[in-house]
């Protein structure tokens, strides 16, 4: 079985390759997903993450990337620090926002996610 940090790295890798189904497949059936910006995941589960986050994110941003630059791991908890870069579809503005993501991984599956991001940098690209 792979470790918690490897599971989180695999998640980012799958997203960077456009493999949303693969990223969703790393999630536990009852994953809890908490964001800090205008997207809202109502309920638990990969399907709720796809509906509340992935679909609106892809609709709003013509391109985006999440690039982790550092991982801090203790037992089942992984904190990734990194950069969100995206081009807003409506405004054409680029956003560069630092983030911290807090992941919990049990038995090789992501069971929870909490996002902390520079919401001002995101908001400035939206107007």
N, C-alpha and C positions, 0 to 999 in steps of 0.2 A: 504494500500500500504506500502511496506517495504521501509526503508530509504536507502540512497545512500551507507552508510557503509555496511549495511546488504547485499545489492546487490553485492558489491565487495567481501565481505567475501564468499558469495554463489559461486561466480565465482571461487575463489581459491579452495573452497571445492569440487566443481564439477571436476576441473582439477585433484586434488589429488586422486579422485576416478576413474579417467580415463574416465569421462563422458564429452568428447569433444562436443557432440551434445548439452548437457545441458548447457555447458559454452557458446557455440555459441548462444543458445536461449536467453541468457541474453543481447545480443547485439541489439542495434537499427539497422534497415535495412540499414542505411547510416553511420554506425560507421566509424570514422577516427582512424586508428591505426598507430602509429609512433614508430619504434624501433631504437635502437642505435647500433645494431651489424649487421652482414652480411645478415640477413633475411630482405626481403623488401616486404611490403604489397602494391601492386599497385592497387589503387582505393579504393572504400569504400564498406563496407558491410561485414557481417559474412563470406560469401563464399570466399571473397578476403583474409580475415584473415586466414581461414582454408588453402587456397592454398599457401599463401605467408609466413605463420608462422608455423601453427600447423603441417602440413605435413612434411616440411623440418626439423623442430625441432625434430620430432619423428624419422625421418630417420637418423639424424646425431648423436643423443644421445641414447645410449642403455637404459639409465634411467635418469630421472631428476625430480627435485621437486622444487616448488616455495613455500617458507614458509614465510608468512608475520609475522613480529614480532611487528609491530606498525602501527596504523592507525591514521591519522590526517584528520579531516573532517571539512569542512566549506561549508554549503549550498549544492550545487550539486557537489562539488569537494571533492575527497577523495585521499589522498596520502598514499600509503602503502610502508613501509620500510621492507626489508626482505632479505632472502638469496636464491639464486639459487644454487643448487647442482646438478651436472650431471656427468655421466660417458660417455666420448666420445666413440662412436662406433668404430672408426678406430684406435685410439691411445690407448684406454683403460685407459687414464688418467682421473682423477677426477678434476672437477672444482668446486671451492667454490667462488661465486661472490656475493657481496652485491648489492642490487638494490633499486631504488626508482621508484615507478609507480605512475603516476598521472592520475586519472580517472575522467570523468565527467559522471554523471548519471542523466537522466531526465525521469520522469514518470516511474521509475522502470527499465529503459533500459540504458545500457552503450552506451553513444554517442561518447566518445573519450577516447583514451588511449595514454599516452606518457611514454616511458621507458628510464630510466637512469640506467646503469649497469657498473660494473667493466669489461670493455672490455678486459683489459690485462689478467685478470684471465681466461676469456673465451678463448682468443687467445692461451695462454700457454697450455691449454688442447688439442688444435687442432693440435699441432705440436709434 
